[in-house]
Amino acid sequence: MNTPTFDDLWRLLYDHGSSNYYKHDCCQIWQSLTPEQQRQLYDTLSRRIEKGLFVNYNPLYAIHDNLPRRAKVNKQTLTYSEYYSLYRTTEPKDGWQMEKDANGKVIYTKSQQP
């Protein structure tokens, strides 16, 4: 199958026992997802139904429970003095970014995927 459409997802859920009551809400969720997330959601739901695993009959719960999980982003933080003692400069390097914290103090942050 090519990229699944909302109609493909809805047919899958409707054939599983869902009603049309939440169709509009489900469509809004579907449209907020990236094509990759849509593919993952559709594949996950179809595999679970095919294997006889639990998929909620309420389509909102079925979608929510099976949405692709976002990777947690780890954020490292250094104070101004820690950053300066490490790099001997205040210029951002190696993926670090200069920001101000809630108190207005300069900090350096670096995000990385696990």
Backbone torsions as a table, in degrees:
resi	resn	phi	psi	omega
1	MET	NA	141.9	174.5
2	ASN	-70.7	-166.0	178.5
3	THR	-58.3	128.3	-178.8
4	PRO	-68.5	147.7	176.3
5	THR	-103.4	172.8	176.4
6	PHE	-62.2	-37.1	178.9
7	ASP	-60.8	-37.0	176.7
8	ASP	-63.8	-46.0	179.1
9	LEU	-62.3	-45.7	-176.9
10	TRP	-63.8	-39.9	178.6
11	ARG	-61.8	-42.3	178.5
12	LEU	-59.4	-48.2	-178.9
13	LEU	-70.2	-40.6	-179.0
14	TYR	-65.2	-42.5	177.9
15	ASP	-65.8	-23.2	178.6
16	HIS	-82.0	-9.2	176.1
17	GLY	122.3	1.4	178.4
18	SER	-71.5	158.0	175.3
19	SER	-105.4	169.8	-179.3
20	ASN	-76.5	-1.2	-173.3
21	TYR	-58.1	-38.7	-175.7
22	TYR	-105.0	16.8	-174.4
23	LYS	-59.3	-45.5	-179.1
24	HIS	-61.9	-45.4	179.6
25	ASP	-63.2	-40.9	178.9
26	CYS	-65.2	-37.9	178.7
27	CYS	-63.3	-39.9	178.5
28	GLN	-63.7	-41.8	177.6
29	ILE	-62.9	-47.0	-179.6
30	TRP	-56.1	-44.7	-178.0
31	GLN	-69.5	-20.2	178.9
32	SER	-82.0	-9.3	-178.0
33	LEU	-90.5	152.9	173.5
34	THR	-73.5	160.8	177.1
35	PRO	-55.9	-37.0	178.2
36	GLU	-65.5	-42.6	178.3
37	GLN	-66.0	-38.3	177.1
38	GLN	-61.0	-45.5	179.4
39	ARG	-61.0	-46.6	-179.5
40	GLN	-62.5	-43.0	179.5
41	LEU	-62.4	-49.1	-179.4
42	TYR	-60.6	-46.6	-179.3
43	ASP	-62.3	-42.9	179.9
44	THR	-62.1	-48.6	-179.2
45	LEU	-63.9	-43.6	-178.4
46	SER	-66.2	-38.1	177.4
47	ARG	-64.8	-43.9	-178.6
48	ARG	-63.6	-43.4	179.3
49	ILE	-65.6	-43.3	-179.6
50	GLU	-61.0	-37.3	-179.3
51	LYS	-84.6	-2.6	-179.7
52	GLY	77.5	18.5	178.3
53	LEU	-81.5	162.9	-176.2
54	PHE	-65.4	127.4	169.3
55	VAL	-135.4	123.0	-175.9
56	ASN	-58.4	141.7	178.1
57	TYR	-73.2	-26.4	174.8
58	ASN	-74.5	116.4	-173.8
59	PRO	-64.0	-29.3	176.6
60	LEU	-64.3	-42.9	177.9
61	TYR	-68.9	-39.3	179.5
62	ALA	-59.8	-43.4	179.2
63	ILE	-68.6	-49.6	-178.3
64	HIS	-57.7	-44.1	-176.7
65	ASP	-68.9	-19.8	-174.6
66	ASN	-118.8	11.9	176.4
67	LEU	-62.5	143.9	175.5
68	PRO	-61.7	135.3	-179.9
69	ARG	-79.4	138.0	176.7
70	ARG	-79.0	143.0	177.8
71	ALA	-68.1	135.5	179.1
72	LYS	-72.9	133.5	-179.7
73	VAL	-97.7	124.6	175.9
74	ASN	-88.2	133.8	-178.6
75	LYS	-119.7	117.6	176.7
76	GLN	-90.9	146.7	-179.0
77	THR	-134.7	136.5	173.3
78	LEU	-126.9	143.6	173.4
79	THR	-73.3	169.0	178.9
80	TYR	-56.6	-47.3	-177.1
81	SER	-69.3	-36.8	176.7
82	GLU	-63.4	-43.3	-179.7
83	TYR	-64.6	-44.6	-178.7
84	TYR	-64.5	-40.2	179.9
85	SER	-68.6	-27.2	178.8
86	LEU	-79.2	-45.8	-173.5
87	TYR	-106.7	-10.8	-177.6
88	ARG	56.3	33.1	176.1
89	THR	-158.9	162.0	174.8
90	THR	-103.4	-1.9	178.8
91	GLU	-74.4	134.4	177.9
92	PRO	-62.3	133.2	179.7
93	LYS	-139.7	161.8	172.1
94	ASP	51.3	36.5	177.7
95	GLY	87.4	-1.9	177.7
96	TRP	-77.9	147.7	178.0
97	GLN	-128.9	139.9	178.3
98	MET	-84.3	131.7	178.3
99	GLU	-140.0	171.4	172.0
100	LYS	-113.1	136.9	178.2
101	ASP	-80.9	-174.5	-177.0
102	ALA	-61.8	-25.3	-179.3
103	ASN	-92.6	1.8	179.4
104	GLY	86.9	5.7	178.9
105	LYS	-84.3	145.4	179.3
106	VAL	-75.4	131.3	173.7
107	ILE	-133.0	165.6	175.6
108	TYR	-119.4	134.4	-179.2
109	THR	-127.4	152.5	178.3
110	LYS	-143.3	124.8	179.3
111	SER	-101.2	142.3	175.8
112	GLN	-148.1	142.2	178.7
113	GLN	-77.9	142.9	178.8
114	PRO	-71.5	NA	NA
